[in-house]
Amino acid sequence: MKMEKFRKGREEVEKIIGGMEEEIKVKFVLEPEKKIGQAQELVDELAKEATGEIQERSVSNMNMNINTLKGKIDKLPAKKKPVKKRAKKK
C-alpha cells in the first residue's frame, strides 16, 4: 500500500480514537458503537492492503487501541434518565 494513503488512514483512525479518549475522560461518549465501528472499518481496510512489517505492526497497534477503548467504554457508568419533578400540591 502506498505510504501516503496508509498514513492518511492511520491519522483518521487516531483522530477517532483521540476524540473518544477525550470523551472518556469526561465520562460521556456520544454514539460509541458508531465511532468504534468507523475506526474498525478503517483499520480493516488498512489491514487488507498493509505491506511490510511496519504497516502490519501499526494495524495491530490500532486494533489493540480499539479493543482497549471498548473496555474503557464498558466500564463507564450508565447514563441515568432524568427524574421528573412533580409540582407540590397545596
N, C-alpha and C positions, 0 to 999 in steps of 0.2 A: 504494500500500500504506500502511496506517496506520503512522504513525511508531513507535508503541509496539510493535507486532508486529515491525516491521523491527529495532528496537533490540534486542529480546529475542533475535531470531535471530542478529543480529550478535554479541551478547555470548556466545551459546552457541558460535559458531564461534571467537571469540577465546579462549574458555576451553579449547577442544580444542587450538588452536594453541599457546597458552601452556604447557599441560601437556606437549606434545610438545617444545617448546623446552627445557624443564627436563630432560626425559629425554635429549635430545640432548647436553646439557652433561655428563651423567654417562655418555654413550656407550652407553646401553641403552634402546631404545624397545620397549615391550611392545605387541604387535599393531599395528604401524604402518599396515598396509593397512586394517585395520578403522577406525582413528581417522581416517585421511585420507579414507576412503570416507564416514564420517559427516559430516565437515566439508564435503566436496564436495557431498553431498546437500543439506545446509542452504543452502549458497551457491547451488546450482542453483534451489532453491525461492525464495530471496530474489531471484534474478535474474529469474525469471519475473514476479514481482509488483512489481519495483522501478519506482518512478515518480520522475521528476526526476533532475537531474544528480548531485546529492549521493549518492543511493542507488545510482545506476549506478556512480559512481566508487568507492563503498565496496565494491560487489560485485567490481569489477575489482581493487581492492587485496587483497581476501580471496583471490581466485583466484591472484594473484601470490604471496601469502604461502604458500598451499598448495603451489604449484609449487616455491618455494624450499625448503620443508620436505622435499619429495620428493627434491630434490637432496642435501640435507644427510644424509638417511637413507641414501641410496645410497652416500654416502662413508664411513659408519660401518663400522668393522671387523666382519667376520662373527664371530658368537659361536662360540667353539671348543667342541667336545664335551669333556667331562671325560675325563681319562686314567684308565684303570682301574689301580689299584695292584695289583701282584701280590705275594703273600707270598713271601719269600725261602725257598728250600729249603735245608735244612741237611744 
